[in-house]
Amino acid sequence: MPRFDANLSYLFTDTPWERRFDVAAAAGFTAVEINAPAPYQFSAVELRRRLADAGLACVALLSPVGEGREQLGMAIFPEHREAVRASVHRALEYCDASGARLLHILAGSIPADLPVDVASATYVRNMAWAADEVAKAGITLGIEPISHVRFKDYLVRTTDDGLRLMRRIARKNIGLIYDFYHAQMEEGHLSATLEAHIGDMVHIQVGNPPGRHEPGNGELDCEFLFAFVDRLGYKGWVGCEYVPAGDTLGGLAWARRWGVTPRMP
């Protein structure tokens, strides 16, 4: 049965960060993932403590990102090699503290003054270095295709984009993060893609388009897709990276049949 984690950057956002871990645990989640910049507002020691106090595992983190045009990722920019390396080293500290074994490094959106081939080659070099660096800690890197609806001109928009870059990077500890929302908005054909490439996927995320809401609130039959990835033998986590249409708890009815059960008072 698929295992679901709560992305704390999307769920329970009406709750202050200092309480969000406990609220997620009380809602029935046993694991979380966190997008940047949120993890880095805590010290690594405090992040570890908050997870431990709530009884939560941490599945994945997003590495620190830059500002301005680099806020969508720095890894495509030749002039930011040292900043990328510093961000990976900082992320490693937080992966060690939290126990996260998956790290997502945002590529970036390509500006008009940066040739696409230069952006791609820079990303490949940075990711090859990062994969070797994080492998020492037993960590896997994720490449996530992100639709143009979310990030205009993002380097990695389709599954094929991600697979081509994976082949160029040529490291064993790298795989696809497959987000239902981005996949449907950019290319569709989710069940066919899952069947063809489930072995390349190190993480799956759910958000139901067009509003990126919870399962049952949108155009995708997420229940079918969850059962489908289960039949395909997927053993990883499914991250709940969606915007609740109402309050988070009220929108979690879909998750009960999948084992996300609130704690009894």
Contacts in CASP RR format, 6 or more apart in sequence:
PFRMAT RR
TARGET T0000
AUTHOR 0000-0000-0000
METHOD contacts of the structure
MODEL  1
MPRFDANLSYLFTDTPWERRFDVAAAAGFTAVEINAPAPYQFSAVELRRR
LADAGLACVALLSPVGEGREQLGMAIFPEHREAVRASVHRALEYCDASGA
RLLHILAGSIPADLPVDVASATYVRNMAWAADEVAKAGITLGIEPISHVR
FKDYLVRTTDDGLRLMRRIARKNIGLIYDFYHAQMEEGHLSATLEAHIGD
MVHIQVGNPPGRHEPGNGELDCEFLFAFVDRLGYKGWVGCEYVPAGDTLG
GLAWARRWGVTPRMP
1 230 0 8 1.000
1 258 0 8 1.000
1 259 0 8 1.000
2 204 0 8 1.000
2 226 0 8 1.000
2 229 0 8 1.000
2 230 0 8 1.000
2 234 0 8 1.000
2 236 0 8 1.000
2 237 0 8 1.000
2 238 0 8 1.000
2 258 0 8 1.000
3 30 0 8 1.000
3 31 0 8 1.000
3 236 0 8 1.000
3 237 0 8 1.000
3 238 0 8 1.000
4 29 0 8 1.000
4 237 0 8 1.000
4 238 0 8 1.000
4 239 0 8 1.000
4 240 0 8 1.000
4 255 0 8 1.000
4 258 0 8 1.000
4 259 0 8 1.000
4 260 0 8 1.000
5 29 0 8 1.000
5 30 0 8 1.000
5 31 0 8 1.000
5 32 0 8 1.000
5 33 0 8 1.000
5 57 0 8 1.000
5 59 0 8 1.000
5 60 0 8 1.000
5 237 0 8 1.000
5 238 0 8 1.000
5 239 0 8 1.000
5 240 0 8 1.000
6 12 0 8 1.000
6 24 0 8 1.000
6 27 0 8 1.000
6 29 0 8 1.000
6 31 0 8 1.000
6 32 0 8 1.000
6 33 0 8 1.000
6 239 0 8 1.000
6 240 0 8 1.000
7 32 0 8 1.000
7 33 0 8 1.000
7 34 0 8 1.000
7 35 0 8 1.000
7 205 0 8 1.000
7 239 0 8 1.000
7 240 0 8 1.000
7 241 0 8 1.000
7 242 0 8 1.000
8 17 0 8 1.000
8 20 0 8 1.000
8 21 0 8 1.000
8 24 0 8 1.000
8 32 0 8 1.000
8 33 0 8 1.000
8 34 0 8 1.000
8 38 0 8 1.000
9 34 0 8 1.000
9 35 0 8 1.000
9 38 0 8 1.000
9 241 0 8 1.000
10 35 0 8 1.000
10 240 0 8 1.000
10 241 0 8 1.000
10 242 0 8 1.000
10 243 0 8 1.000
10 244 0 8 1.000
11 24 0 8 1.000
11 240 0 8 1.000
11 242 0 8 1.000
11 244 0 8 1.000
11 248 0 8 1.000
12 20 0 8 1.000
12 23 0 8 1.000
12 24 0 8 1.000
12 27 0 8 1.000
12 248 0 8 1.000
13 248 0 8 1.000
14 247 0 8 1.000
14 248 0 8 1.000
15 23 0 8 1.000
17 38 0 8 1.000
17 41 0 8 1.000
18 50 0 8 1.000
21 32 0 8 1.000
21 50 0 8 1.000
21 51 0 8 1.000
21 53 0 8 1.000
21 54 0 8 1.000
21 56 0 8 1.000
22 53 0 8 1.000
22 54 0 8 1.000
24 32 0 8 1.000
24 54 0 8 1.000
24 56 0 8 1.000
25 54 0 8 1.000
25 55 0 8 1.000
25 56 0 8 1.000
25 263 0 8 1.000
26 262 0 8 1.000
26 263 0 8 1.000
27 248 0 8 1.000
27 249 0 8 1.000
27 252 0 8 1.000
27 260 0 8 1.000
27 262 0 8 1.000
28 259 0 8 1.000
28 260 0 8 1.000
28 261 0 8 1.000
28 262 0 8 1.000
28 263 0 8 1.000
29 56 0 8 1.000
29 260 0 8 1.000
30 55 0 8 1.000
30 56 0 8 1.000
30 57 0 8 1.000
31 56 0 8 1.000
31 57 0 8 1.000
31 58 0 8 1.000
31 59 0 8 1.000
31 237 0 8 1.000
32 51 0 8 1.000
32 56 0 8 1.000
32 57 0 8 1.000
32 58 0 8 1.000
32 59 0 8 1.000
33 58 0 8 1.000
33 59 0 8 1.000
33 60 0 8 1.000
33 61 0 8 1.000
33 100 0 8 1.000
33 102 0 8 1.000
33 237 0 8 1.000
33 239 0 8 1.000
33 241 0 8 1.000
34 58 0 8 1.000
34 60 0 8 1.000
34 61 0 8 1.000
34 62 0 8 1.000
35 62 0 8 1.000
36 61 0 8 1.000
36 62 0 8 1.000
36 63 0 8 1.000
36 64 0 8 1.000
36 65 0 8 1.000
36 106 0 8 1.000
37 64 0 8 1.000
37 65 0 8 1.000
39 47 0 8 1.000
39 61 0 8 1.000
39 62 0 8 1.000
39 94 0 8 1.000
39 98 0 8 1.000
40 64 0 8 1.000
40 90 0 8 1.000
40 94 0 8 1.000
42 50 0 8 1.000
44 93 0 8 1.000
44 94 0 8 1.000
44 96 0 8 1.000
44 97 0 8 1.000
44 98 0 8 1.000
45 97 0 8 1.000
47 58 0 8 1.000
47 94 0 8 1.000
47 97 0 8 1.000
47 98 0 8 1.000
48 97 0 8 1.000
48 98 0 8 1.000
51 57 0 8 1.000
51 58 0 8 1.000
51 98 0 8 1.000
57 99 0 8 1.000
58 98 0 8 1.000
58 99 0 8 1.000
58 100 0 8 1.000
59 100 0 8 1.000
59 101 0 8 1.000
59 102 0 8 1.000
59 203 0 8 1.000
59 237 0 8 1.000
59 239 0 8 1.000
60 100 0 8 1.000
60 101 0 8 1.000
60 102 0 8 1.000
60 103 0 8 1.000
60 104 0 8 1.000
60 203 0 8 1.000
60 237 0 8 1.000
61 91 0 8 1.000
61 94 0 8 1.000
61 95 0 8 1.000
61 98 0 8 1.000
61 100 0 8 1.000
61 102 0 8 1.000
61 103 0 8 1.000
61 104 0 8 1.000
62 103 0 8 1.000
62 104 0 8 1.000
62 105 0 8 1.000
62 106 0 8 1.000
63 87 0 8 1.000
63 88 0 8 1.000
63 90 0 8 1.000
63 91 0 8 1.000
63 103 0 8 1.000
63 104 0 8 1.000
63 105 0 8 1.000
63 106 0 8 1.000
64 87 0 8 1.000
64 90 0 8 1.000
64 91 0 8 1.000
65 71 0 8 1.000
65 72 0 8 1.000
65 73 0 8 1.000
65 74 0 8 1.000
65 87 0 8 1.000
65 106 0 8 1.000
66 73 0 8 1.000
66 74 0 8 1.000
66 83 0 8 1.000
66 87 0 8 1.000
69 109 0 8 1.000
69 111 0 8 1.000
70 77 0 8 1.000
70 80 0 8 1.000
70 83 0 8 1.000
70 108 0 8 1.000
72 106 0 8 1.000
72 108 0 8 1.000
72 109 0 8 1.000
72 151 0 8 1.000
72 154 0 8 1.000
73 105 0 8 1.000
73 106 0 8 1.000
73 107 0 8 1.000
73 108 0 8 1.000
73 109 0 8 1.000
74 80 0 8 1.000
74 83 0 8 1.000
74 84 0 8 1.000
74 87 0 8 1.000
74 106 0 8 1.000
74 108 0 8 1.000
75 84 0 8 1.000
75 105 0 8 1.000
75 106 0 8 1.000
75 107 0 8 1.000
75 108 0 8 1.000
75 122 0 8 1.000
75 123 0 8 1.000
75 126 0 8 1.000
75 127 0 8 1.000
76 107 0 8 1.000
76 108 0 8 1.000
76 110 0 8 1.000
76 114 0 8 1.000
76 119 0 8 1.000
76 120 0 8 1.000
76 122 0 8 1.000
76 123 0 8 1.000
76 155 0 8 1.000
77 108 0 8 1.000
77 114 0 8 1.000
77 119 0 8 1.000
77 122 0 8 1.000
78 118 0 8 1.000
78 122 0 8 1.000
81 122 0 8 1.000
81 126 0 8 1.000
84 105 0 8 1.000
84 126 0 8 1.000
84 130 0 8 1.000
85 129 0 8 1.000
85 130 0 8 1.000
85 133 0 8 1.000
87 105 0 8 1.000
88 103 0 8 1.000
88 105 0 8 1.000
88 130 0 8 1.000
88 133 0 8 1.000
88 134 0 8 1.000
89 133 0 8 1.000
91 103 0 8 1.000
91 105 0 8 1.000
92 103 0 8 1.000
92 133 0 8 1.000
92 134 0 8 1.000
92 137 0 8 1.000
92 139 0 8 1.000
94 100 0 8 1.000
95 101 0 8 1.000
95 103 0 8 1.000
95 134 0 8 1.000
95 137 0 8 1.000
95 139 0 8 1.000
96 137 0 8 1.000
100 139 0 8 1.000
101 138 0 8 1.000
101 139 0 8 1.000
101 140 0 8 1.000
102 139 0 8 1.000
102 140 0 8 1.000
102 141 0 8 1.000
102 142 0 8 1.000
102 177 0 8 1.000
102 202 0 8 1.000
102 203 0 8 1.000
103 134 0 8 1.000
103 139 0 8 1.000
103 140 0 8 1.000
103 141 0 8 1.000
103 142 0 8 1.000
104 141 0 8 1.000
104 142 0 8 1.000
104 144 0 8 1.000
104 177 0 8 1.000
105 126 0 8 1.000
105 127 0 8 1.000
105 130 0 8 1.000
105 141 0 8 1.000
105 142 0 8 1.000
107 123 0 8 1.000
107 143 0 8 1.000
107 154 0 8 1.000
107 155 0 8 1.000
107 156 0 8 1.000
108 151 0 8 1.000
108 154 0 8 1.000
108 155 0 8 1.000
109 151 0 8 1.000
109 152 0 8 1.000
109 153 0 8 1.000
109 154 0 8 1.000
109 155 0 8 1.000
110 116 0 8 1.000
110 119 0 8 1.000
110 153 0 8 1.000
110 154 0 8 1.000
110 155 0 8 1.000
111 153 0 8 1.000
119 155 0 8 1.000
120 155 0 8 1.000
120 165 0 8 1.000
120 168 0 8 1.000
123 155 0 8 1.000
123 165 0 8 1.000
124 165 0 8 1.000
124 168 0 8 1.000
124 169 0 8 1.000
127 141 0 8 1.000
127 143 0 8 1.000
127 165 0 8 1.000
127 169 0 8 1.000
127 171 0 8 1.000
127 174 0 8 1.000
128 169 0 8 1.000
128 170 0 8 1.000
128 171 0 8 1.000
130 141 0 8 1.000
131 141 0 8 1.000
131 169 0 8 1.000
131 171 0 8 1.000
131 173 0 8 1.000
131 174 0 8 1.000
132 171 0 8 1.000
134 140 0 8 1.000
134 141 0 8 1.000
134 173 0 8 1.000
135 171 0 8 1.000
135 172 0 8 1.000
135 173 0 8 1.000
138 173 0 8 1.000
139 173 0 8 1.000
140 173 0 8 1.000
140 174 0 8 1.000
140 175 0 8 1.000
140 202 0 8 1.000
141 171 0 8 1.000
141 173 0 8 1.000
141 174 0 8 1.000
141 175 0 8 1.000
142 174 0 8 1.000
142 175 0 8 1.000
142 176 0 8 1.000
142 177 0 8 1.000
142 202 0 8 1.000
142 203 0 8 1.000
143 156 0 8 1.000
143 162 0 8 1.000
143 165 0 8 1.000
143 166 0 8 1.000
143 174 0 8 1.000
143 175 0 8 1.000
143 176 0 8 1.000
143 177 0 8 1.000
144 156 0 8 1.000
144 176 0 8 1.000
144 177 0 8 1.000
144 178 0 8 1.000
144 179 0 8 1.000
144 182 0 8 1.000
144 205 0 8 1.000
145 156 0 8 1.000
145 157 0 8 1.000
145 158 0 8 1.000
145 159 0 8 1.000
145 161 0 8 1.000
145 162 0 8 1.000
145 176 0 8 1.000
145 178 0 8 1.000
145 179 0 8 1.000
145 182 0 8 1.000
145 183 0 8 1.000
145 186 0 8 1.000
146 154 0 8 1.000
146 156 0 8 1.000
146 157 0 8 1.000
146 179 0 8 1.000
146 182 0 8 1.000
147 154 0 8 1.000
147 157 0 8 1.000
147 181 0 8 1.000
147 182 0 8 1.000
147 183 0 8 1.000
147 185 0 8 1.000
147 186 0 8 1.000
148 154 0 8 1.000
148 157 0 8 1.000
148 186 0 8 1.000
149 185 0 8 1.000
149 186 0 8 1.000
150 182 0 8 1.000
150 185 0 8 1.000
155 161 0 8 1.000
156 162 0 8 1.000
156 165 0 8 1.000
157 186 0 8 1.000
158 186 0 8 1.000
158 187 0 8 1.000
159 176 0 8 1.000
159 178 0 8 1.000
159 183 0 8 1.000
159 187 0 8 1.000
159 193 0 8 1.000
159 197 0 8 1.000
162 176 0 8 1.000
163 176 0 8 1.000
163 197 0 8 1.000
163 200 0 8 1.000
166 174 0 8 1.000
166 175 0 8 1.000
166 176 0 8 1.000
166 200 0 8 1.000
174 202 0 8 1.000
175 200 0 8 1.000
175 201 0 8 1.000
175 202 0 8 1.000
176 197 0 8 1.000
176 200 0 8 1.000
176 201 0 8 1.000
176 202 0 8 1.000
176 203 0 8 1.000
177 201 0 8 1.000
177 202 0 8 1.000
177 203 0 8 1.000
177 204 0 8 1.000
177 205 0 8 1.000
178 193 0 8 1.000
178 194 0 8 1.000
178 197 0 8 1.000
178 201 0 8 1.000
178 203 0 8 1.000
178 204 0 8 1.000
178 205 0 8 1.000
179 204 0 8 1.000
179 205 0 8 1.000
179 206 0 8 1.000
179 207 0 8 1.000
179 241 0 8 1.000
180 190 0 8 1.000
180 204 0 8 1.000
180 205 0 8 1.000
180 206 0 8 1.000
180 207 0 8 1.000
180 208 0 8 1.000
180 209 0 8 1.000
180 220 0 8 1.000
180 222 0 8 1.000
180 225 0 8 1.000
181 205 0 8 1.000
181 206 0 8 1.000
181 207 0 8 1.000
181 208 0 8 1.000
181 209 0 8 1.000
181 212 0 8 1.000
181 241 0 8 1.000
181 242 0 8 1.000
183 190 0 8 1.000
183 193 0 8 1.000
184 190 0 8 1.000
184 209 0 8 1.000
184 219 0 8 1.000
184 220 0 8 1.000
185 209 0 8 1.000
185 210 0 8 1.000
187 193 0 8 1.000
190 220 0 8 1.000
190 225 0 8 1.000
191 224 0 8 1.000
191 225 0 8 1.000
191 228 0 8 1.000
194 201 0 8 1.000
194 225 0 8 1.000
194 228 0 8 1.000
194 229 0 8 1.000
194 232 0 8 1.000
195 228 0 8 1.000
195 232 0 8 1.000
198 229 0 8 1.000
198 232 0 8 1.000
198 233 0 8 1.000
198 234 0 8 1.000
201 234 0 8 1.000
202 236 0 8 1.000
203 236 0 8 1.000
203 237 0 8 1.000
203 239 0 8 1.000
204 229 0 8 1.000
204 234 0 8 1.000
204 236 0 8 1.000
204 237 0 8 1.000
204 238 0 8 1.000
204 239 0 8 1.000
205 238 0 8 1.000
205 239 0 8 1.000
205 240 0 8 1.000
205 241 0 8 1.000
206 215 0 8 1.000
206 222 0 8 1.000
206 225 0 8 1.000
206 226 0 8 1.000
206 238 0 8 1.000
206 239 0 8 1.000
206 240 0 8 1.000
206 241 0 8 1.000
206 242 0 8 1.000
207 213 0 8 1.000
207 214 0 8 1.000
207 215 0 8 1.000
207 220 0 8 1.000
207 222 0 8 1.000
207 240 0 8 1.000
207 241 0 8 1.000
207 242 0 8 1.000
208 214 0 8 1.000
208 215 0 8 1.000
208 216 0 8 1.000
208 217 0 8 1.000
208 218 0 8 1.000
208 219 0 8 1.000
208 220 0 8 1.000
208 222 0 8 1.000
208 242 0 8 1.000
209 218 0 8 1.000
209 219 0 8 1.000
209 220 0 8 1.000
210 218 0 8 1.000
210 219 0 8 1.000
211 218 0 8 1.000
211 243 0 8 1.000
212 242 0 8 1.000
212 243 0 8 1.000
213 242 0 8 1.000
213 243 0 8 1.000
213 244 0 8 1.000
213 245 0 8 1.000
214 240 0 8 1.000
214 242 0 8 1.000
214 244 0 8 1.000
214 245 0 8 1.000
214 251 0 8 1.000
214 252 0 8 1.000
214 254 0 8 1.000
215 222 0 8 1.000
215 223 0 8 1.000
215 226 0 8 1.000
215 254 0 8 1.000
215 255 0 8 1.000
216 222 0 8 1.000
216 223 0 8 1.000
216 254 0 8 1.000
217 245 0 8 1.000
217 251 0 8 1.000
222 254 0 8 1.000
223 254 0 8 1.000
226 238 0 8 1.000
226 258 0 8 1.000
229 238 0 8 1.000
240 255 0 8 1.000
244 250 0 8 1.000
244 251 0 8 1.000
245 251 0 8 1.000
252 260 0 8 1.000
END
